[in-house]
């Protein structure tokens, strides 16, 4: 399989179920998480060589996160071991299994990238038997927080000359003001061939816009493949202005932690497996896109059927 590079944070997700507080005690279960880390995990478990550019804390939570990535066969040869503490998120579940988040990221490991330390993620050296990435995916907090955000933007602009670029903004308004996202979003997506927004992202960025209006706007910024995930309604995508919808795959919902990240990993894996990455998606048509979206929906559904961000291995989709 080709290599896909993923750049961004790895966060310890402390999951608090709807009934997790009693007798003055919160009963948390800690899972390795963070949007980009979840996507890298999904890619690798599905069979793509996932090269993860991360700064991983050397502490206990960092060790937990590193162990999951290594067990999932994610390539960490371009990752840094950081002296700072790991970032932490509290994911609180409601009765339906939907998650809301609060974050503890001040001074933590994930935001200190520089252009020089990021460059090896896409420039190498690469492990034996692998090659340069055909695509690079990023987004979430690492793109929105500084100084990492500027370094990642510089890398995307340079990498786009030779690989497909993918961005999932994954808005976190508790940490980054929505107005900051609105000021930056067009510049970020202007560096991307593929962009996926959730319906929550859309409502925060452009209240009242329909998904179709959002897709048209993303195309105007130069995005080739624009996608809006619609939760229980599936997803709508537009490839160079031609739209397709896919339903959500059946699942028994445990929680939604990592659902969008698993979808993104499934989508990129399917596109890579079928030879669509490495340029501007020129060989992709609506039939191929529908197949990729349907596969991504299955990956996300399996993730949602178990606790925390836990995307499936390839054998689970057979």
N, C-alpha and C positions, 0 to 999 in steps of 0.2 A: 504493500500500500504506500501511496505517497505520504510525505510529511506535511502536517499542518502545525504551524506555530501558534501558540496561545500566550497572550501576555496579560497579566493582571494579578489581582489579589487572591490570596488563600486565607480564609477566615474560619475560625472555629465557631460553628453554629450551636449554641446552647438552646435546645428545643424545649419549650414549656408547653405541655398539653393543656387543653381547656380546663381539665380538672387537676392541674399540676400544683396548685397551691392549697395546702390544708394545714391546720394547726400551726400557722405562722411559718411554714417551711415550703420553699419552692423546690419541686423535684424536676431537675433539669437533666436532659440527656445530651451529651456533647457529641456532635458529628463534625468531621472536617467538611468545610463548605467554602463559600465564596464563588460568585458567578463564573469567573474565568477558570478557576480550579475545577468546578463541576463540569464545565464544558470539556476541558482537557481530559478529565476522567472518563466522560462519556465517549469521546473520540477513541481513546486508547482501548477501552473495554470492547468497543465495536470492531477494532482491528486496525484503525488508522494509527500511524506513528505520530503521536502527539508530543511535540517539543514545547515544554512549558517554561516560559520566562517568568519566574517568581522570585520573591525574596522571602525565604522561609525562616521563621524564628528558630533559634537553637534551644528554646525552652520547651516545657512539657507540652503545651498546646501545639507548638510548631512540630514537635516530634510526632504527635498524633496525626497531624495533617500530612507530614512527609510519608509516614507509614502507609496511609491510604493511597497516596499517589504512586508509591513504589509498588504496592500490591496490585495496583491497576495497570502497571507497566508503563506509566508515563515517563517520558524522557526528561530527566532533571539535570542533564549535563550543562545546560545554560542557566540554571537557577543559582541564586546566591544564598548562602547561609548567613542570616542577619543576626546582629547582636541585640536588636530591639525585640520587644515582646510581640507576640502574635496578636493580630486583630481579633476582636470578639463580637459576635452578634447574638442577641437574644431573639429567637424566633418564637413568638407566642401564637399558638394555634387557637382558632375559634372552634365552635362545635362542629362545623362542616369540614374542618381540616385545613382551611385557608390560613396562611401565615401573615403576620405583621411583624415588623422588625424594629429593634433599636440597636445601635452600634456603639462600640467602644474602640476608637481608632486613633486617638491622640498619641502621637509619638511612636506608633507601632511600625512594624517591619515593611509594610507593603508599598510605601509611597516615596521611597528614596532612590528611585531609578535615575540614572543619567543617560544621555545618549551613548556614552562610551560603554557603560555596563550593559545596556540593552542590545547593542549592535550584534554580539555573538548569537543572539536568538535566531536571527535570520541570515547572518553572514558566516556562521560557523566559527571554529571547526565543528564538524558533525560526527556523531558516532559511526563506527565502521558499519557498512551495510546500509547506511541511510544517505540522503542527499538534502539539498536545499529545499525549504518548504515551497509547496505550490500555493499556499494561502497562509495568511496571518489573521487571527481573530483577536479582538480586544473589546473593551468597554467597561461598564460598571464603574466602580469607584476609582480604579486606577487611572482611568481616563479623565475623571472629573476633579480629582484632587492633585495638588501640586507638591513637589516638583515633578512627580511621575507623569502627569498628564501631558505636559509640554514635550517631554522626552518621547512619549509614545506617539504623539502626533508627528513629530519629526521622523520617527521610524516608519510610520504608515505612509507618509508622503514619499519616502525613498523606496520603500518596499513595493509600492504599487507599480513601479516600472517593470517588475518581473514576477509578480504573484498577485493572486486575487486577495482583496482585503475585505474583512467582515467586521461589523461593529454592532454591538448590542448595548445601547446606552444604559438600560436597567436603572432607571432613576431612583435615587435614594434621597427624598426631600428632607428627611430628618437630619441629614448631614450636609447636603448641598442645597442651597436655596433654589427653588424652581426657576427664579429669574436668571440665575447663572446658567442653568441648563438651556433656557430659551436663547440666551445670548451666544451660546457656544454650539448648539446642536447643528446648525447648518454647516458650520466649519468642519465638525467631526464627520458628518455623513458625506460631505464633499470629498472626503478621503477614502470612501468606501464604495465597493461594488455591490455589497450585500448588506442590508440593514434590516434588523428585526426590532420592532417595538411591541410591547405589550399594550393591551387596551388601557391599563392604568397609566403607562407612560404617555399614551396619546392624550388622555384626559388631562394630565398634568401640563403637558407641553402646549396643547392647542385645544382648550375646552370648547366643546360643541362641534368640533370637526368630526366628520364621518371618517371611517377607515379609508374610504375611497379618496377623499380629499387629501388625507395624509399621504397615501401612496403617490398621488400625483405630485405633491410637494416634494417628496423624496426624489422622484425622477427628475424634477427640475434642478435639483442639486447635483445631479450626475449619477445617482444610484441606479444600477442596472436591475437588481432584484430587491424589491421592497416587500416587507412582510409585516402584518399586524396580527399578533396572536390574540384571540378573542375568548380565552378561557373555555368555558363549556360549549361555546359555539364554534370551536375549532380555530381556523386561521384563514385569512385572506391574503393573497400574494399577488404582486404585479411584476411581470417580467417585461421590461421595455414597453409598458403600457397595456399589456394583455393580462387580464386578471383571471385567477382561479381560486376557488374555495375548497377547503377540505374539512371534514368533520373531525371532532375529537375522537380518538380511539377509545373503545370501551375499557373501563377500569373499575376496580373497587378502591375508592379513594381512602387513603390513610392520611396523607397531607400533601400540600403543593410545594414543599421546599425543594428547590432545584428543578422544578418542572420546565421552566423556560430554558434553563441552561442545558438540560438533557435534550430538549427539542432542538436547540441550536447545534449540539454535538451530533445528533442524528442526521440533521440536514446536511451539515458539512461533510460528514462521513459518506453519505450517499452520493453527494455531488463529486467527492474525490474518487470514490470507487468507480464511478461511471465516466471519469475523465473530463469533468466539466471545470475543474479548477486549474489555475495557473495563468489565467488571463482575465478577460472581461466577460466571461460566461458566454462567449460567442456561440458555442455549440449547444447550449441549453435551449430546449423548446418547452412548450406547455405540457406536453406529455411527460417529459423527463422531470419537469418541476413538480407535477402532480405526484409522481412516484416518490420523489424525494420528500415532499411534505407529508405524504401518507406514512412513509417510514419514520420520519421524525415524530409524528404524532404517536406512533406505537412505542417508540423509545420513551417519550415523555409519560405515556400512560403507565408503563411498567414502573418508572420511577415513582409515580404518584401512588402506586399500590403498596409502598413500603415507607418506613419512617426515614425522614431526613433525605438529603441529596444522595441517592443511591442508584445511579443509572445502570441499565442492564448490560450484561456481557452478550457478545454476538450469539452464543448458543441459546440464549433465552428467547431470541426472536425466531428461531428455526420452527 
